[in-house]
Amino acid sequence: MNVIIPREHGGWAMVIVPFLLGLGIGGFNFFQILAFVGTILGYIGITPLLMMFRQKKWDKELLMWMSIYFGVAFLFWLFPIIKFPGLILMALSIIPFLLINLYFAKIRNERSVWNDFFAISGMSIVGIMAFYIGTGEWNGIVSLLWFTNVLYFMGSVFHVKSFIREKNNHPFKWWSRAYHLLILLFPLAVQLPMLSLSFVPSAIKSWVIPLDVQFKPIQTGIIEIVNSFLFVVITIFVFRNYLL
């Protein structure tokens, strides 16, 4: 019997970074500890579910692990939900995105950029939930927080694909570079210029690294970890000092 643990480093970042942003911007309390553990367990529980959809059959061992992870995750989320009932609607809003990801798993096309987009969109809601637990408020900031997460991680997807799966696709690499310029301009277009700072490290990374460089997956992973750290620190600073 093997313990089921997700191996995709990018997936871990896409669930942890939004939560850290919500916590850092909204403030910390005890309920966020419970919610964070519940979030991690829930994310792990999705792995056996995706595996069963890839195999197109129900597996007893995978069902067992999924039930354990989801069951314990629910227990950790129970007290935050009792304290903040609005979390129920936020959790339900993740389901459509998960269903789309399950569809991509079923047709074995999980490397699609669209699959990444829907996965990122769903997991970014976790940041909204962490913010709500910290403030008890639901306002315009949550939409901006969600959108900032989605813009950042889509840039990460394009960058990583350009050096691994699309390493020989130069038009794709130039599209990745163009995207990183566009996300710098978006905050200016909506009159939130300071928010551009959140995307500066990503843009520098995209344009400074030569197109013909060949990275090993672990090297690309380290670069993304450093970039994610900078994104979290800068974004929390910008939101707390200029947007709240």
Secondary structure per residue as TSV (DSSP state, phi and psi in degrees):
chain	resnum	aa	ss	phi	psi
A	1	M	-	360.0	116.8
A	2	N	-	-101.5	135.6
A	3	V	-	-70.5	133.0
A	4	I	-	-90.9	116.1
A	5	I	-	-132.8	131.9
A	6	P	-	-62.0	139.2
A	7	R	-	-105.6	-8.3
A	8	E	-	-78.1	111.6
A	9	H	H	-62.8	-35.9
A	10	G	H	-63.2	-37.1
A	11	G	H	-63.3	-41.3
A	12	W	H	-60.5	-43.7
A	13	A	H	-62.3	-39.5
A	14	M	H	-69.3	-16.2
A	15	V	H	-102.8	-30.7
A	16	I	H	-81.9	-44.5
A	17	V	H	-59.8	-48.7
A	18	P	H	-57.7	-39.3
A	19	F	H	-64.5	-43.9
A	20	L	H	-62.0	-38.1
A	21	L	H	-64.2	-47.3
A	22	G	H	-60.3	-40.1
A	23	L	H	-67.8	-46.6
A	24	G	H	-67.0	-34.0
A	25	I	H	-85.0	-40.4
A	26	G	H	-86.9	-17.6
A	27	G	-	101.2	157.5
A	28	F	-	-103.7	142.0
A	29	N	-	-149.9	173.3
A	30	F	H	-59.8	-34.9
A	31	F	H	-63.3	-25.5
A	32	Q	H	-71.0	-27.8
A	33	I	H	-63.9	-47.7
A	34	L	H	-61.5	-43.7
A	35	A	H	-65.2	-36.9
A	36	F	H	-66.2	-46.0
A	37	V	H	-62.0	-43.3
A	38	G	H	-62.3	-37.0
A	39	T	H	-65.6	-45.1
A	40	I	H	-62.7	-44.5
A	41	L	H	-65.4	-38.9
A	42	G	H	-64.2	-40.5
A	43	Y	H	-63.2	-43.2
A	44	I	H	-64.1	-37.4
A	45	G	H	-64.0	-25.6
A	46	I	H	-68.5	-28.2
A	47	T	H	-58.8	-53.4
A	48	P	H	-63.2	-30.0
A	49	L	H	-64.6	-45.9
A	50	L	H	-63.0	-39.0
A	51	M	H	-61.1	-40.4
A	52	M	H	-67.8	-35.9
A	53	F	H	-69.8	-33.7
A	54	R	H	-65.4	-41.1
A	55	Q	H	-78.6	-15.2
A	56	K	T	58.9	36.0
A	57	K	S	-159.2	154.7
A	58	W	-	-87.3	129.0
A	59	D	-	-113.0	129.7
A	60	K	H	-60.1	-42.8
A	61	E	H	-67.3	-42.3
A	62	L	H	-66.0	-39.2
A	63	L	H	-61.1	-39.0
A	64	M	H	-62.9	-49.0
A	65	W	H	-64.4	-41.3
A	66	M	H	-60.2	-44.2
A	67	S	H	-64.5	-40.0
A	68	I	H	-64.3	-50.8
A	69	Y	H	-63.7	-47.8
A	70	F	H	-66.1	-37.7
A	71	G	H	-64.4	-47.5
A	72	V	H	-69.0	-37.0
A	73	A	H	-59.2	-41.4
A	74	F	H	-62.0	-39.6
A	75	L	H	-62.4	-39.7
A	76	F	H	-70.5	-31.7
A	77	W	H	-82.7	-14.6
A	78	L	H	-58.4	-49.4
A	79	F	H	-68.7	-42.0
A	80	P	H	-58.5	-38.0
A	81	I	H	-67.4	-40.1
A	82	I	H	-62.3	-40.6
A	83	K	H	-73.7	-37.2
A	84	F	-	-128.0	82.5
A	85	P	T	-59.2	-24.1
A	86	G	T	-60.3	-17.6
A	87	L	H	-62.2	-26.4
A	88	I	H	-62.1	-46.2
A	89	L	H	-63.9	-38.4
A	90	M	H	-65.3	-41.8
A	91	A	H	-64.4	-41.4
A	92	L	H	-63.9	-31.2
A	93	S	H	-69.5	-15.7
A	94	I	H	-77.1	-28.8
A	95	I	H	-55.9	-46.6
A	96	P	H	-57.1	-38.8
A	97	F	H	-66.5	-40.4
A	98	L	H	-63.4	-40.8
A	99	L	H	-61.4	-38.3
A	100	I	H	-66.1	-41.4
A	101	N	H	-62.7	-37.3
A	102	L	H	-65.4	-36.4
A	103	Y	H	-63.4	-45.3
A	104	F	H	-63.7	-34.6
A	105	A	H	-65.9	-39.9
A	106	K	H	-64.3	-38.7
A	107	I	T	-91.5	6.7
A	108	R	T	55.1	50.3
A	109	N	-	-132.5	43.7
A	110	E	T	-72.3	-13.2
A	111	R	T	-84.4	-0.6
A	112	S	S	-62.5	141.8
A	113	V	H	-62.2	-33.9
A	114	W	H	-65.3	-37.7
A	115	N	H	-63.2	-42.5
A	116	D	H	-60.8	-42.3
A	117	F	H	-60.5	-46.7
A	118	F	H	-69.5	-35.2
A	119	A	H	-64.4	-45.2
A	120	I	H	-63.3	-43.4
A	121	S	H	-60.9	-40.4
A	122	G	H	-70.0	-46.5
A	123	M	H	-71.0	-24.2
A	124	S	T	-67.7	-20.3
A	125	I	H	-64.0	-26.0
A	126	V	H	-57.9	-36.4
A	127	G	H	-64.1	-39.2
A	128	I	H	-63.0	-40.8
A	129	M	H	-64.7	-41.9
A	130	A	H	-64.4	-39.8
A	131	F	H	-64.0	-43.4
A	132	Y	H	-63.3	-40.0
A	133	I	H	-64.8	-36.1
A	134	G	H	-74.7	-31.4
A	135	T	H	-112.7	-24.8
A	136	G	-	72.4	12.4
A	137	E	-	-118.6	149.7
A	138	W	-	-124.8	105.9
A	139	N	S	-140.6	-170.3
A	140	G	H	-62.9	-22.0
A	141	I	H	-62.9	-34.3
A	142	V	H	-64.7	-37.6
A	143	S	H	-65.5	-41.9
A	144	L	H	-65.9	-39.4
A	145	L	H	-62.6	-44.9
A	146	W	H	-60.5	-47.5
A	147	F	H	-65.7	-37.6
A	148	T	H	-62.3	-42.6
A	149	N	H	-60.4	-47.1
A	150	V	H	-63.0	-45.2
A	151	L	H	-59.8	-44.8
A	152	Y	H	-63.3	-50.5
A	153	F	H	-71.7	-28.7
A	154	M	H	-65.5	-36.6
A	155	G	H	-62.6	-40.5
A	156	S	H	-63.2	-40.0
A	157	V	H	-61.2	-48.6
A	158	F	H	-61.1	-42.2
A	159	H	H	-65.5	-48.0
A	160	V	H	-63.8	-44.1
A	161	K	H	-62.3	-34.1
A	162	S	H	-68.5	-18.4
A	163	F	H	-111.6	0.8
A	164	I	T	-127.1	-81.0
A	165	R	T	-68.6	-37.2
A	166	E	T	-108.8	32.1
A	167	K	T	-63.3	-22.7
A	168	N	T	-103.6	9.5
A	169	N	-	-105.2	90.1
A	170	H	H	-66.2	-37.2
A	171	P	H	-58.9	-37.5
A	172	F	H	-64.6	-39.9
A	173	K	H	-64.1	-38.8
A	174	W	H	-69.7	-35.0
A	175	W	H	-62.1	-39.7
A	176	S	H	-61.1	-43.2
A	177	R	H	-65.0	-41.8
A	178	A	H	-62.4	-40.7
A	179	Y	H	-59.7	-42.7
A	180	H	H	-67.4	-25.0
A	181	L	H	-75.8	-40.2
A	182	L	H	-62.6	-39.7
A	183	I	H	-72.4	-17.8
A	184	L	H	-73.2	-33.3
A	185	L	H	-82.5	-26.8
A	186	F	H	-55.2	-50.4
A	187	P	H	-58.9	-32.2
A	188	L	H	-67.4	-38.0
A	189	A	H	-66.1	-31.7
A	190	V	T	-101.1	16.7
A	191	Q	T	61.8	39.9
A	192	L	-	-128.3	63.0
A	193	P	G	-58.4	-33.6
A	194	M	G	-65.5	-25.6
A	195	L	G	-66.3	-21.2
A	196	S	G	-58.8	-28.1
A	197	L	G	-58.9	-31.8
A	198	S	G	-61.6	-28.5
A	199	F	G	-102.5	-1.2
A	200	V	H	-61.7	-47.7
A	201	P	H	-58.1	-38.8
A	202	S	H	-65.1	-41.6
A	203	A	H	-65.8	-42.5
A	204	I	H	-61.3	-46.0
A	205	K	H	-57.5	-45.1
A	206	S	H	-66.9	-38.5
A	207	W	H	-91.5	-24.0
A	208	V	H	-80.4	-38.8
A	209	I	S	-71.4	122.7
A	210	P	-	-58.8	147.9
A	211	L	T	-66.1	-27.2
A	212	D	T	-94.5	7.4
A	213	V	-	-72.4	138.1
A	214	Q	-	-108.6	115.1
A	215	F	-	-104.0	146.8
A	216	K	-	-77.0	152.8
A	217	P	H	-53.6	-38.1
A	218	I	H	-67.6	-34.0
A	219	Q	H	-67.5	-43.1
A	220	T	H	-61.7	-39.6
A	221	G	H	-62.4	-42.4
A	222	I	H	-63.7	-42.3
A	223	I	H	-60.0	-42.4
A	224	E	H	-69.5	-33.8
A	225	I	H	-64.1	-46.1
A	226	V	H	-62.2	-44.2
A	227	N	H	-64.2	-39.0
A	228	S	H	-64.9	-39.1
A	229	F	H	-61.0	-46.1
A	230	L	H	-63.6	-40.2
A	231	F	H	-60.7	-45.2
A	232	V	H	-62.6	-49.1
A	233	V	H	-62.4	-48.4
A	234	I	H	-66.8	-42.4
A	235	T	H	-65.9	-41.6
A	236	I	H	-61.3	-43.7
A	237	F	H	-59.9	-47.5
A	238	V	H	-64.4	-47.4
A	239	F	I	-62.5	-46.7
A	240	R	I	-70.3	-30.4
A	241	N	I	-100.3	-20.2
A	242	Y	I	-129.5	-18.5
A	243	L	I	-114.8	-19.0
A	244	L	-	-83.3	360.0
